[in-house]
Amino acid sequence: TANAVGSNIFLLTLTLGLAALAAPIVAGPQTLRFDVPVMLGSALLLCLLLFRSRLHWRTGLCLLILYAGYLAYQFVVK
């Protein structure tokens, strides 16, 4: 699985980098105010959970519920 994750990260950054060379990538103010802090917070939460112990299925369910809430918020606001 580490091979697949590394390959996906490489391909995404390569594609994004090539697209940025063709035309500048601009993030809107709403993205910078809400989406970026949510992304950083979720990454920090996952790191803290991983350092604490192994992830249990209940933890995965809570993370899935948080993601569903984020998606619902995106559909309501946008």
C-alpha positions, 0 to 999 in steps of 0.5 A: 500500500505504501507504493500506491500511496507514494505513486499517487502523491507523486502523480498528483504533485507532478500534475499540479506542478505542470498545470501551474507552469501552464497557468497560475493556480489561484485560490479563492478567499473562501478556500483560504478562509475555510478549506485550508484550515479544515485540511490542516486541522484534519491532518493534525488530528490524524497525526495525533490519533496515529501517534496515540495508538492504533486506529480503531474502527470507531475512530474511522467511523468518527473521521468518516462522520466528520468528513460527511459533515464537511461535505454537507457544509460545502453543499449548503454553503456553496 
